[in-house]
């Protein structure tokens, strides 16, 4: 058998959320180069601000302005920045307690090296040249050699909820979520993928319960024993259950609505996932007999289409729903 496969994988999606009055004011303030916190019932100032007191759960609305200067409370050096991080050169992740605040804000510190970073370092905000009402309006922090803060700040005063800043308030944000990782399918699924490249579907049989699992896991999920006996199944199968997809995914060239189904290949005791094509979405049904339509490179099924056979009897797949 060939070496076990591995490949870089990416999971990415945009996360959209609306903002309440506190978060809206905070991000609208950043756009105007102003940092806002919120005062709790005990008189402490939280930055970033939250809508409810973390100790009493009381609703918080008393917004206060704090300084754009502060002190590093703790830090960690990042020698190899990743895609989408604040800086593309090595930097430090820092917790900064801004002057006038009682809690620390997590952000990046632009520094020439780890020797230039320490707890207690005085820093200030470096504002982004173009600001849109997001945490990235703070481009990063940088070392600051100005006079240390001392005394009650004049900026630690309540500010209006609205009308303080020019332009429309920020009421929502779209934050891209992305996870980069390397996936190794293991011995069993490597053999499964190699067989798909030959337009074959291969599972593994449990030596105890005799069930055939496709795709194979390398062990029986029911009995917990290793599986090594390979069994070729399909290529045809039966739709056991399905859903209609009405939301178009980014970068996916498939028109909605379309159907994604669980398909029990002939000879398998576990249904796999596959898209159904070659039939109107509202004609897909449980028991529909289907066969694979391979991608142009022939490495895996692109989708499954009806075979034209009579629908399978419910009793033949009821245990595979």
Backbone bond lengths (Angstrom), bond angles and torsions (degrees), N, CA, C in turn:
res aa  C-N    CA-C-N  psi(-1)  N-CA   C-N-CA  omega(-1)  CA-C   N-CA-C  phi
1 X - - - 1.456 - - 1.528 110.22 -
2 X 1.333 116.76 149.42 1.459 121.58 -179.65 1.528 110.36 -71.26
3 X 1.339 115.27 166.82 1.456 120.05 178.85 1.519 110.59 -60.51
4 X 1.333 115.24 153.86 1.461 120.67 177.91 1.523 109.41 -63.78
5 X 1.322 116.64 136.42 1.459 121.89 -177.12 1.526 111.42 -77.49
6 X 1.322 115.10 159.61 1.461 122.57 168.39 1.520 106.89 -154.44
7 X 1.311 115.96 151.77 1.458 119.96 -177.84 1.517 109.88 -155.95
8 X 1.349 117.55 147.12 1.464 120.05 174.26 1.525 109.77 -71.80
9 X 1.311 116.38 138.06 1.465 121.77 -178.68 1.523 109.16 -128.66
10 X 1.334 115.69 153.39 1.454 121.90 178.41 1.527 108.71 -136.04
11 X 1.320 115.85 129.32 1.459 122.35 169.57 1.525 106.54 -112.62
12 X 1.322 117.19 121.20 1.462 120.47 -174.22 1.516 109.93 -143.78
13 X 1.323 116.11 135.35 1.461 120.19 176.16 1.534 108.75 -157.12
14 X 1.334 118.12 152.58 1.462 120.61 176.26 1.523 109.92 -84.94
15 X 1.339 116.34 130.29 1.453 121.75 178.15 1.521 108.24 -102.32
16 X 1.315 116.76 118.04 1.465 122.15 -176.49 1.529 109.61 -109.75
17 X 1.313 116.37 129.37 1.461 119.44 177.31 1.513 110.23 -141.15
18 X 1.323 115.66 147.97 1.457 121.58 174.45 1.530 108.75 -87.66
19 X 1.326 116.13 162.51 1.454 121.50 -175.96 1.520 110.64 -117.85
20 X 1.305 115.80 141.47 1.452 120.15 171.61 1.510 110.30 -81.01
21 X 1.340 117.69 -176.69 1.470 120.15 -175.51 1.526 114.08 -63.38
22 X 1.336 118.52 -31.65 1.463 120.87 -177.80 1.522 111.10 -74.66
23 X 1.339 116.85 -51.90 1.460 119.86 178.97 1.522 111.33 -65.10
24 X 1.319 116.43 -35.13 1.467 119.53 177.25 1.522 110.68 -61.49
25 X 1.326 116.86 -45.30 1.462 120.30 179.57 1.530 110.80 -64.81
26 X 1.341 117.54 -39.07 1.458 121.55 -179.24 1.525 110.84 -60.87
27 X 1.342 117.37 -49.32 1.462 120.17 -177.39 1.523 111.56 -73.45
28 X 1.330 117.06 -35.00 1.461 119.38 175.51 1.521 109.94 -63.93
29 X 1.331 116.73 -36.83 1.463 120.55 176.59 1.510 112.30 -65.04
30 X 1.338 118.05 -42.22 1.460 120.08 178.34 1.522 110.89 -58.33
31 X 1.305 116.33 -38.22 1.461 119.38 178.85 1.524 111.01 -60.56
32 X 1.335 116.02 -29.83 1.468 121.24 179.06 1.523 111.98 -97.59
33 X 1.354 117.32 16.65 1.463 123.43 179.50 1.529 111.21 59.94
34 X 1.315 115.57 41.91 1.455 122.62 177.65 1.523 108.41 -130.42
35 X 1.333 116.80 133.68 1.460 120.71 179.46 1.522 108.82 -105.92
36 X 1.322 115.41 124.23 1.458 121.48 179.85 1.516 110.94 -110.63
37 X 1.327 115.01 143.94 1.448 121.89 168.99 1.514 108.73 -119.76
38 X 1.328 116.04 -173.86 1.455 120.28 177.16 1.521 108.07 -132.74
39 X 1.352 116.04 139.15 1.457 121.26 -177.27 1.523 109.83 -91.58
40 X 1.332 116.51 131.34 1.459 121.38 178.35 1.523 110.02 -83.61
41 X 1.318 115.51 174.67 1.465 120.14 178.89 1.522 111.22 -66.46
42 X 1.352 116.65 -22.46 1.463 120.44 177.94 1.526 111.93 -86.17
43 X 1.329 117.48 -4.71 1.454 121.43 177.52 1.509 115.13 94.78
44 X 1.328 118.78 -2.42 1.464 120.35 176.80 1.526 109.71 -78.62
45 X 1.323 115.19 155.49 1.463 121.21 -178.18 1.524 108.54 -113.21
46 X 1.331 115.64 123.27 1.462 122.21 -177.61 1.518 110.10 -101.12
47 X 1.316 116.33 127.72 1.467 123.25 175.30 1.525 107.81 -135.65
48 X 1.342 118.69 120.12 1.455 128.11 1.37 1.527 111.34 -65.75
49 X 1.340 117.23 153.38 1.459 120.07 -178.44 1.521 111.58 -75.56
50 X 1.315 115.30 151.26 1.467 122.10 175.40 1.524 108.34 -125.11
51 X 1.305 116.40 164.41 1.461 120.81 -174.49 1.524 113.33 -88.71
52 X 1.352 115.96 -16.97 1.457 119.36 -178.63 1.529 109.46 -135.02
53 X 1.313 115.95 141.00 1.460 121.74 -179.07 1.527 109.26 -62.82
54 X 1.349 118.57 123.54 1.459 120.61 -178.29 1.528 113.48 -66.52
55 X 1.331 118.23 -16.18 1.460 120.87 179.29 1.519 112.84 -98.39
56 X 1.338 117.32 -39.44 1.470 119.88 -174.94 1.526 112.90 -110.64
57 X 1.343 117.18 -12.26 1.468 123.36 -176.21 1.520 112.73 68.22
58 X 1.331 116.89 11.70 1.462 120.20 177.67 1.525 110.02 -70.06
59 X 1.324 116.03 146.58 1.457 120.78 178.05 1.532 109.45 -68.09
60 X 1.339 116.23 135.41 1.460 121.68 -178.17 1.521 110.22 -114.74
61 X 1.323 116.60 131.17 1.464 121.01 178.45 1.526 112.23 -140.50
62 X 1.336 118.67 -0.39 1.461 122.25 -175.33 1.523 109.33 -84.87
63 X 1.317 116.26 88.21 1.457 121.63 -178.14 1.520 111.24 -77.71
64 X 1.339 116.26 139.71 1.457 121.15 178.19 1.519 109.07 -134.59
65 X 1.308 116.07 149.23 1.449 120.90 178.03 1.526 109.45 -91.04
66 X 1.340 116.22 135.74 1.457 121.67 175.68 1.522 108.35 -117.15
67 X 1.339 115.75 176.05 1.459 120.11 -175.46 1.527 111.14 -81.85
68 X 1.323 115.04 163.68 1.467 121.35 174.50 1.524 110.84 -92.02
69 X 1.330 116.61 10.35 1.463 122.28 175.06 1.517 108.67 -116.12
70 X 1.334 115.71 155.80 1.455 118.28 -178.97 1.516 112.07 -170.63
71 X 1.343 115.03 -166.70 1.453 122.39 -174.52 1.522 110.47 -128.32
72 X 1.324 116.74 135.20 1.463 121.51 176.72 1.523 109.03 -72.00
73 X 1.330 116.72 125.54 1.465 120.85 178.93 1.528 111.53 -97.39
74 X 1.309 117.82 -29.58 1.464 122.35 173.83 1.525 107.89 -164.11
75 X 1.349 116.37 164.57 1.465 118.32 -174.00 1.521 110.50 -159.28
76 X 1.344 115.00 165.34 1.470 122.72 174.75 1.519 107.47 -147.51
77 X 1.335 116.41 134.64 1.463 120.68 -177.70 1.525 110.34 -81.71
78 X 1.333 116.36 136.63 1.470 123.15 177.70 1.526 108.44 -113.30
79 X 1.349 118.81 96.94 1.463 120.63 -174.72 1.521 114.29 -77.40
80 X 1.331 117.13 -18.02 1.475 120.03 -175.27 1.528 109.42 -135.33
81 X 1.332 117.60 83.63 1.466 120.09 -179.33 1.527 112.25 -58.40
82 X 1.319 115.53 145.39 1.454 121.54 178.18 1.518 110.65 -102.19
83 X 1.321 114.05 168.65 1.467 120.55 179.23 1.526 109.55 -56.97
84 X 1.338 115.61 133.54 1.450 120.82 175.63 1.513 114.83 87.62
85 X 1.341 118.68 -4.14 1.458 120.04 177.73 1.526 110.22 -79.45
86 X 1.338 118.07 163.31 1.465 120.17 -170.56 1.519 115.31 -57.85
87 X 1.341 118.20 -35.36 1.461 121.99 -178.57 1.516 109.63 -127.55
88 X 1.342 116.17 150.19 1.464 120.06 179.46 1.526 112.21 -99.43
89 X 1.331 116.66 6.71 1.463 121.83 172.93 1.527 107.44 -118.25
90 X 1.346 118.49 159.02 1.469 120.08 -178.85 1.528 111.65 -51.42
91 X 1.330 115.67 138.54 1.464 120.94 -177.61 1.529 108.88 -150.46
92 X 1.311 115.73 177.02 1.464 121.28 178.02 1.519 109.93 -110.50
93 X 1.338 115.56 135.70 1.462 119.57 165.36 1.529 106.47 -79.82
94 X 1.323 116.57 130.68 1.461 120.08 -176.82 1.521 110.53 -133.03
95 X 1.323 114.97 149.00 1.465 121.53 164.86 1.519 106.19 -101.04
96 X 1.338 115.51 121.77 1.464 121.23 -176.00 1.528 108.92 -117.11
97 X 1.333 115.66 123.50 1.465 120.05 171.95 1.522 107.42 -92.58
98 X 1.324 114.97 105.63 1.463 119.96 -178.52 1.518 110.17 -68.12
99 X 1.327 116.29 149.07 1.462 120.77 178.59 1.524 109.39 -60.90
100 X 1.313 115.22 124.37 1.453 120.92 -176.54 1.505 113.20 101.06
101 X 1.339 118.05 -10.09 1.462 122.36 179.39 1.527 109.90 -105.34
102 X 1.326 115.68 159.23 1.458 121.20 178.05 1.526 112.20 -112.61
103 X 1.319 116.98 -2.21 1.462 121.40 176.50 1.523 108.25 -128.31
104 X 1.330 115.39 168.12 1.469 120.05 -173.96 1.523 111.34 -106.15
105 X 1.322 114.98 150.57 1.461 124.67 179.52 1.517 108.80 -107.80
106 X 1.322 117.20 131.75 1.461 121.99 178.31 1.525 110.12 -85.92
107 X 1.337 115.79 128.45 1.465 120.15 175.73 1.529 108.62 -162.12
108 X 1.328 115.84 -172.14 1.461 121.97 -178.64 1.524 110.36 -99.91
109 X 1.335 115.02 145.59 1.462 121.54 174.88 1.523 108.73 -116.33
110 X 1.316 116.44 122.63 1.466 121.65 176.14 1.519 108.19 -79.56
111 X 1.339 116.00 113.30 1.457 120.83 -178.27 1.517 108.97 -141.72
112 X 1.339 118.54 150.64 1.468 120.82 -177.65 1.522 114.00 -69.60
113 X 1.315 117.92 -18.08 1.454 121.03 179.82 1.508 110.18 178.53
114 X 1.344 117.98 170.01 1.463 120.32 -177.92 1.514 113.73 -62.96
115 X 1.321 117.62 -25.28 1.457 120.17 179.15 1.526 112.19 -67.77
116 X 1.334 116.57 -17.32 1.467 120.83 -178.63 1.522 112.07 -91.50
117 X 1.332 116.76 1.97 1.468 121.07 -177.28 1.520 108.91 -114.78
118 X 1.322 116.12 141.44 1.462 120.57 176.87 1.530 109.21 -159.54
119 X 1.306 114.81 156.01 1.456 119.45 171.59 1.525 108.65 -65.54
120 X 1.317 115.93 133.47 1.464 120.82 -176.65 1.510 113.28 97.35
121 X 1.332 118.34 -8.17 1.467 121.37 179.25 1.515 109.97 -62.03
122 X 1.324 115.73 134.58 1.466 121.00 176.65 1.526 108.99 -84.34
123 X 1.323 116.08 134.02 1.461 121.64 -176.75 1.519 110.06 -138.63
124 X 1.322 114.08 166.75 1.463 119.54 174.94 1.521 108.74 -141.09
125 X 1.319 115.25 161.66 1.460 121.69 179.62 1.522 109.90 -71.72
126 X 1.337 115.86 135.59 1.460 121.25 166.12 1.528 106.06 -104.29
127 X 1.318 115.56 112.32 1.461 119.34 -175.55 1.526 111.61 -78.62
128 X 1.311 116.46 146.26 1.460 121.35 175.01 1.521 109.79 -67.92
129 X 1.325 116.65 146.98 1.469 120.41 -179.35 1.516 110.94 -64.14
130 X 1.329 116.46 -39.28 1.459 121.46 176.51 1.521 108.30 -116.90
131 X 1.320 116.80 124.93 1.452 121.77 -175.41 1.522 110.36 -117.97
132 X 1.321 115.96 138.03 1.466 121.39 -173.04 1.520 113.25 -122.93
133 X 1.337 117.49 -1.74 1.453 119.90 -175.75 1.511 111.21 92.68
134 X 1.331 117.02 52.39 1.460 123.17 -179.62 1.524 108.06 -146.54
135 X 1.338 116.71 164.48 1.457 120.05 179.79 1.523 111.07 -61.33
136 X 1.339 116.94 -23.42 1.463 120.86 177.67 1.529 112.26 -73.50
137 X 1.338 117.93 -3.64 1.464 119.23 170.87 1.525 110.19 -64.09
138 X 1.333 116.26 -26.29 1.460 120.56 165.75 1.523 105.07 -84.87
139 X 1.332 117.05 104.65 1.462 119.75 -178.70 1.520 110.20 -63.65
140 X 1.335 115.48 -41.70 1.463 122.25 178.24 1.521 106.80 179.71
141 X 1.331 116.01 -177.51 1.453 121.70 169.38 1.526 108.95 -105.11
142 X 1.333 115.51 158.87 1.456 121.49 176.32 1.528 108.56 -140.57
143 X 1.321 115.80 155.31 1.457 120.01 -179.94 1.531 110.23 -59.89
144 X 1.355 114.53 145.38 1.464 120.15 -175.42 1.521 108.51 -135.94
145 X 1.338 116.22 126.24 1.462 120.82 -176.49 1.515 112.46 -107.38
146 X 1.319 116.71 19.04 1.462 119.96 178.61 1.506 111.71 -72.70
147 X 1.325 115.50 -178.71 1.455 120.61 -178.52 1.523 110.20 -64.26
148 X 1.328 117.64 136.68 1.471 119.81 176.68 1.509 110.67 -65.04
149 X 1.314 114.59 151.11 1.459 119.69 -179.37 1.527 109.87 -71.29
150 X 1.291 116.47 140.70 1.458 119.84 175.37 1.507 109.78 -154.90
151 X 1.298 116.59 129.14 1.453 120.28 179.35 1.513 112.39 99.22
152 X 1.315 115.04 171.37 1.460 121.28 -179.22 1.520 109.26 -71.16
153 X 1.355 118.51 121.88 1.468 120.57 -176.42 1.517 111.80 -74.01
154 X 1.319 115.17 142.98 1.460 119.02 176.37 1.515 111.30 -71.70
155 X 1.369 117.47 -21.08 1.454 120.09 -177.50 1.517 111.99 -82.21
156 X 1.350 117.69 -9.59 1.462 119.06 -177.91 1.528 108.82 -84.16
157 X 1.305 115.67 60.06 1.451 122.56 -178.98 1.533 109.11 -122.90
158 X 1.321 114.49 154.85 1.463 118.40 178.95 1.523 109.64 -65.35
159 X 1.329 115.73 144.18 1.463 121.02 177.63 1.514 108.55 -124.86
160 X 1.332 118.16 155.78 1.467 120.46 179.75 1.525 111.28 -62.21
161 X 1.328 115.71 154.99 1.465 119.95 176.71 1.513 111.08 -68.54
162 X 1.314 117.18 -31.61 1.458 120.48 -177.71 1.515 108.66 -147.76
163 X 1.327 115.73 166.29 1.444 120.20 178.06 1.516 114.06 86.24
164 X 1.349 116.81 -8.97 1.465 120.43 -179.92 1.517 111.58 -79.49
165 X 1.362 116.43 -27.16 1.451 120.71 -174.00 1.521 109.89 -117.47
166 X 1.319 115.32 149.97 1.453 120.07 178.96 1.515 110.29 -78.25
167 X 1.318 116.72 151.99 1.459 121.33 178.37 1.515 111.60 86.99
168 X 1.328 115.92 171.02 1.457 121.40 -179.38 1.519 110.60 -70.76
169 X 1.323 116.04 148.70 1.456 121.08 177.86 1.518 109.99 -69.00
170 X 1.315 116.32 148.47 1.462 121.95 175.71 1.519 107.44 -80.38
171 X 1.313 117.74 119.45 1.468 121.10 -175.88 1.521 113.14 -111.72
172 X 1.336 118.04 -7.40 1.456 120.63 179.65 1.510 111.02 -161.69
173 X 1.314 115.95 159.05 1.455 121.06 179.08 1.522 109.31 -134.88
174 X 1.324 115.08 152.01 1.463 122.20 172.70 1.523 106.64 -120.14
175 X 1.324 116.59 113.22 1.455 121.71 -177.66 1.527 109.31 -112.62
176 X 1.330 117.85 119.88 1.464 119.43 178.11 1.525 110.54 -72.29
177 X 1.317 115.99 128.57 1.467 121.59 175.12 1.521 107.99 -104.66
178 X 1.325 117.16 131.73 1.459 120.91 -175.67 1.523 109.42 -144.44
179 X 1.317 115.53 135.83 1.457 122.24 177.00 1.521 108.54 -128.77
180 X 1.329 116.86 117.37 1.464 122.71 175.45 1.527 108.56 -101.90
181 X 1.317 116.74 129.42 1.460 119.11 178.90 1.526 109.90 -154.15
182 X 1.309 116.28 165.84 1.459 122.15 176.11 1.518 108.89 -105.94
183 X 1.318 115.78 124.86 1.465 120.94 -177.53 1.521 110.31 -104.21
184 X 1.316 116.31 130.61 1.457 122.95 174.62 1.525 107.97 -118.24
185 X 1.326 118.84 112.56 1.460 120.27 -173.63 1.521 114.56 -73.30
186 X 1.337 118.25 -16.84 1.452 119.95 -178.39 1.525 112.54 89.26
187 X 1.338 115.00 176.23 1.460 120.89 -175.48 1.525 112.84 -60.20
188 X 1.338 117.00 -49.46 1.463 120.55 -172.69 1.526 111.71 -65.20
189 X 1.335 116.68 -48.11 1.459 118.69 -177.24 1.524 111.76 -76.48
190 X 1.332 119.16 -23.78 1.460 120.39 171.51 1.522 109.82 -61.56
191 X 1.341 116.71 -44.27 1.477 120.62 177.20 1.521 110.75 -63.77
192 X 1.328 117.15 -38.18 1.467 121.66 178.22 1.523 110.73 -62.99
193 X 1.337 117.68 -45.75 1.464 121.36 -179.71 1.523 111.35 -67.70
194 X 1.333 117.16 -36.60 1.469 119.98 177.45 1.520 110.50 -64.23
195 X 1.332 117.37 -38.25 1.468 120.77 177.98 1.526 110.92 -68.15
196 X 1.344 117.46 -37.48 1.471 119.80 177.65 1.518 110.86 -59.95
197 X 1.342 117.42 -36.12 1.465 120.49 178.51 1.523 111.42 -64.07
198 X 1.335 116.97 -18.01 1.469 122.31 175.41 1.526 111.35 -101.72
199 X 1.335 115.64 13.02 1.472 123.46 -178.81 1.522 111.61 59.90
200 X 1.322 115.22 41.98 1.451 121.71 175.22 1.531 108.71 -128.55
201 X 1.324 116.80 149.04 1.460 122.28 175.47 1.518 108.16 -111.04
202 X 1.318 116.98 119.07 1.455 122.25 -175.53 1.523 109.63 -123.08
203 X 1.336 115.71 127.06 1.456 121.42 175.04 1.507 110.49 -114.07
204 X 1.330 115.87 -172.13 1.458 121.11 177.07 1.520 109.46 -130.52
205 X 1.360 115.09 141.81 1.459 121.21 -177.19 1.536 110.44 -98.33
206 X 1.317 115.46 136.59 1.451 120.88 175.04 1.538 109.07 -73.64
207 X 1.338 117.75 129.74 1.459 119.33 -179.47 1.528 113.30 -70.51
208 X 1.325 117.38 -13.48 1.464 119.86 -177.79 1.527 112.07 -99.12
209 X 1.348 117.62 -58.17 1.473 119.74 -177.22 1.518 112.69 -91.30
210 X 1.347 117.21 -9.89 1.464 124.60 176.57 1.529 113.35 69.59
211 X 1.317 118.51 13.21 1.454 120.29 176.41 1.526 110.11 -76.56
212 X 1.345 114.93 146.45 1.458 121.26 179.49 1.527 108.27 -106.33
213 X 1.333 115.87 121.76 1.451 120.83 -176.58 1.523 110.84 -105.78
214 X 1.354 115.12 127.51 1.455 122.94 178.98 1.533 107.90 -136.66
215 X 1.328 118.48 120.37 1.460 127.93 -5.76 1.525 110.61 -66.24
216 X 1.343 117.50 151.76 1.465 120.38 -179.92 1.513 111.99 -74.74
217 X 1.319 115.97 150.80 1.468 121.45 179.49 1.520 112.11 -105.68
218 X 1.325 117.39 -11.88 1.454 120.46 -174.10 1.507 112.80 91.79
219 X 1.344 115.99 -13.46 1.456 122.23 176.94 1.513 108.43 -152.25
220 X 1.304 116.78 151.59 1.467 121.36 179.48 1.526 109.15 -76.93
221 X 1.332 119.53 122.78 1.456 120.81 -179.26 1.526 112.67 -69.56
222 X 1.340 116.90 -17.52 1.463 120.62 179.25 1.525 111.64 -88.01
223 X 1.347 116.07 -47.71 1.469 120.95 -175.06 1.519 113.16 -95.04
224 X 1.323 117.58 -21.87 1.446 120.65 -179.80 1.518 114.80 75.90
225 X 1.341 117.53 18.42 1.459 120.60 179.37 1.521 109.50 -107.32
226 X 1.332 116.56 156.21 1.458 121.61 -178.12 1.520 110.64 -66.89
227 X 1.323 115.97 146.73 1.462 121.96 176.15 1.522 108.47 -118.22
228 X 1.317 116.28 132.39 1.468 120.81 179.51 1.517 112.50 -133.87
229 X 1.343 117.94 -21.14 1.468 121.00 -178.19 1.531 109.76 -74.00
230 X 1.335 116.63 115.87 1.456 120.92 -179.18 1.519 110.65 -84.42
231 X 1.343 114.68 140.70 1.465 121.81 -179.17 1.522 107.99 -134.50
232 X 1.318 117.06 125.06 1.455 120.36 176.74 1.521 109.17 -83.51
233 X 1.322 117.13 133.20 1.462 123.01 -177.27 1.519 109.28 -126.38
234 X 1.345 113.99 175.26 1.464 119.55 177.20 1.515 113.31 64.78
235 X 1.347 117.66 -149.05 1.465 126.40 4.05 1.529 114.39 -76.85
236 X 1.350 116.23 -13.11 1.461 118.61 179.99 1.522 110.66 -80.64
237 X 1.337 114.24 163.03 1.452 118.62 -179.73 1.512 111.70 -161.16
238 X 1.343 114.83 -171.85 1.459 122.06 -175.24 1.522 109.95 -128.40
239 X 1.331 116.22 134.25 1.460 120.81 173.71 1.520 108.57 -71.13
240 X 1.339 116.40 120.41 1.468 119.23 179.27 1.523 111.69 -94.90
241 X 1.318 117.04 -38.09 1.459 121.87 175.04 1.527 107.26 -159.80
242 X 1.325 118.08 166.92 1.464 120.07 -173.81 1.518 110.56 -161.15
243 X 1.332 114.99 169.29 1.461 121.42 173.29 1.523 108.97 -138.83
244 X 1.324 116.23 152.47 1.462 122.58 177.81 1.529 108.02 -98.44
245 X 1.337 116.58 123.35 1.462 122.45 -178.45 1.525 108.67 -94.35
246 X 1.340 116.75 123.96 1.461 121.75 -177.80 1.523 113.10 -115.41
247 X 1.325 117.32 0.42 1.465 121.30 -179.01 1.521 108.61 -111.72
248 X 1.318 116.69 122.88 1.459 121.29 -177.91 1.515 110.11 -77.47
249 X 1.333 116.59 126.22 1.458 121.30 179.46 1.522 109.88 -82.42
250 X 1.327 115.04 148.71 1.456 120.99 179.42 1.527 109.80 -63.89
251 X 1.327 115.67 136.16 1.476 123.42 177.00 1.521 113.58 65.74
252 X 1.325 118.04 14.58 1.462 120.96 178.01 1.528 108.43 -107.42
253 X 1.330 115.47 115.18 1.464 120.48 -174.26 1.526 110.69 -87.01
254 X 1.323 116.48 60.23 1.463 122.80 177.49 1.521 107.29 -131.98
255 X 1.321 116.62 125.93 1.454 120.51 -179.01 1.524 110.34 -75.87
256 X 1.308 116.01 137.73 1.465 121.00 175.31 1.529 109.01 -90.36
257 X 1.349 117.14 153.69 1.465 125.70 -2.97 1.527 111.72 -81.01
258 X 1.333 114.92 153.25 1.453 120.70 173.07 1.523 108.17 -140.46
259 X 1.324 116.42 171.46 1.466 120.86 -173.14 1.519 110.30 -115.43
260 X 1.326 115.09 133.54 1.456 122.56 172.65 1.518 106.59 -115.62
261 X 1.330 117.02 131.98 1.460 120.34 -168.98 1.516 112.39 -133.42
262 X 1.327 114.76 160.08 1.454 122.60 164.42 1.525 106.95 -90.56
263 X 1.331 115.34 127.26 1.465 120.78 -175.99 1.523 108.16 -123.86
264 X 1.341 116.18 121.66 1.462 121.71 175.73 1.521 107.94 -92.87
265 X 1.336 116.88 106.53 1.454 120.04 177.83 1.520 109.86 -67.36
266 X 1.315 116.49 146.97 1.463 120.84 -179.50 1.527 109.60 -57.99
267 X 1.320 116.06 125.02 1.454 121.39 -179.90 1.506 114.36 94.75
268 X 1.338 118.05 -5.44 1.459 121.96 -179.42 1.524 110.74 -100.03
269 X 1.316 116.91 152.82 1.457 122.41 178.67 1.522 111.87 -112.07
270 X 1.328 115.80 18.11 1.450 121.79 177.68 1.523 107.87 -147.09
271 X 1.332 116.77 132.88 1.465 120.26 179.79 1.521 110.15 -82.65
272 X 1.333 116.49 141.32 1.459 121.02 174.31 1.521 109.96 -106.88
273 X 1.336 116.56 171.63 1.459 121.63 -178.00 1.524 110.30 -93.35
274 X 1.315 116.72 144.79 1.456 120.37 175.61 1.516 110.87 -166.34
275 X 1.328 115.20 152.57 1.468 120.73 176.77 1.522 109.69 -85.53
276 X 1.326 115.96 142.96 1.457 121.66 179.11 1.520 109.05 -102.40
277 X 1.330 117.27 127.79 1.462 122.99 177.21 1.511 110.58 -131.66
278 X 1.328 115.39 179.08 1.459 120.03 178.11 1.510 114.07 74.61
279 X 1.333 117.16 14.11 1.462 121.89 -178.92 1.522 107.25 -157.53
280 X 1.339 119.53 141.73 1.462 120.42 176.43 1.526 110.87 -56.71
281 X 1.315 115.43 142.88 1.467 119.60 -174.88 1.514 112.61 -58.16
282 X 1.342 117.11 -32.77 1.465 119.54 -177.00 1.524 112.89 -83.63
283 X 1.332 116.64 5.62 1.460 119.93 175.06 1.530 112.40 -108.70
284 X 1.317 116.51 -2.84 1.465 120.04 175.56 1.524 108.20 -70.76
285 X 1.310 116.84 141.96 1.455 121.27 -175.57 1.518 110.77 -152.26
286 X 1.309 115.80 160.07 1.459 121.49 174.10 1.520 108.76 -63.74
287 X 1.323 115.84 138.05 1.462 120.31 -179.64 1.504 113.80 92.10
288 X 1.356 117.76 -8.20 1.464 120.90 -179.49 1.526 109.77 -62.51
289 X 1.325 116.37 130.97 1.458 121.28 178.08 1.531 109.12 -86.78
290 X 1.346 116.62 131.36 1.457 121.10 -174.17 1.530 110.35 -135.63
291 X 1.337 114.27 164.15 1.461 121.70 177.15 1.522 108.69 -140.20
292 X 1.343 117.89 156.74 1.466 119.73 -175.45 1.525 112.60 -76.56
293 X 1.333 115.03 145.87 1.463 123.36 168.00 1.523 105.46 -115.02
294 X 1.331 116.61 116.59 1.455 121.25 -169.77 1.524 111.93 -82.67
295 X 1.328 115.36 153.39 1.453 120.89 175.00 1.527 109.69 -65.40
296 X 1.336 116.56 165.18 1.456 120.10 -178.17 1.522 112.10 -59.57
297 X 1.345 116.94 -34.56 1.463 118.33 178.91 1.525 112.28 -83.05
298 X 1.345 117.02 -4.92 1.458 121.17 175.19 1.506 115.27 71.28
299 X 1.329 118.11 17.89 1.463 119.52 -174.08 1.523 112.71 -89.48
300 X 1.334 117.79 -19.77 1.464 119.89 178.78 1.527 108.64 -166.26
301 X 1.328 118.11 160.73 1.465 119.98 177.66 1.530 111.15 -65.53
302 X 1.330 115.94 132.87 1.462 120.29 173.69 1.526 109.98 -78.06
303 X 1.331 115.68 -41.48 1.453 121.47 176.90 1.530 108.19 -162.43
304 X 1.317 115.75 178.84 1.461 121.39 176.88 1.526 108.80 -118.81
305 X 1.346 115.62 144.00 1.458 120.72 -178.93 1.525 108.96 -125.76
306 X 1.332 117.82 160.15 1.465 120.18 179.00 1.538 111.41 -63.11
307 X 1.324 115.30 143.65 1.461 120.78 178.37 1.527 111.88 -87.86
308 X 1.326 116.87 -18.67 1.468 120.11 -174.08 1.517 113.00 91.81
309 X 1.337 117.29 -4.91 1.461 120.34 177.90 1.526 110.29 -73.76
310 X 1.317 117.38 161.54 1.474 120.42 173.32 1.530 109.77 -61.87
311 X 1.336 116.37 150.42 1.462 120.37 178.68 1.521 110.65 -59.63
312 X 1.317 116.36 146.70 1.458 121.54 177.72 1.522 110.02 -71.50
313 X 1.314 115.57 147.10 1.456 120.94 177.02 1.530 109.68 -69.03
314 X 1.302 116.61 140.74 1.460 121.48 -176.01 1.521 112.59 -55.30
315 X 1.339 116.73 -37.97 1.469 120.15 -177.46 1.524 112.37 -63.44
316 X 1.343 117.66 -19.68 1.467 119.76 -177.36 1.526 112.11 -81.22
317 X 1.323 117.79 -14.50 1.470 119.18 -178.83 1.527 113.43 -134.81
318 X 1.323 117.96 7.23 1.470 120.05 -175.39 1.527 112.60 -63.29
319 X 1.335 118.01 -25.09 1.455 120.62 178.77 1.520 112.56 -83.53
320 X 1.333 117.65 -1.17 1.464 121.78 -175.47 1.519 112.28 -113.11
321 X 1.328 117.53 13.93 1.455 120.62 -179.42 1.530 110.59 -71.60
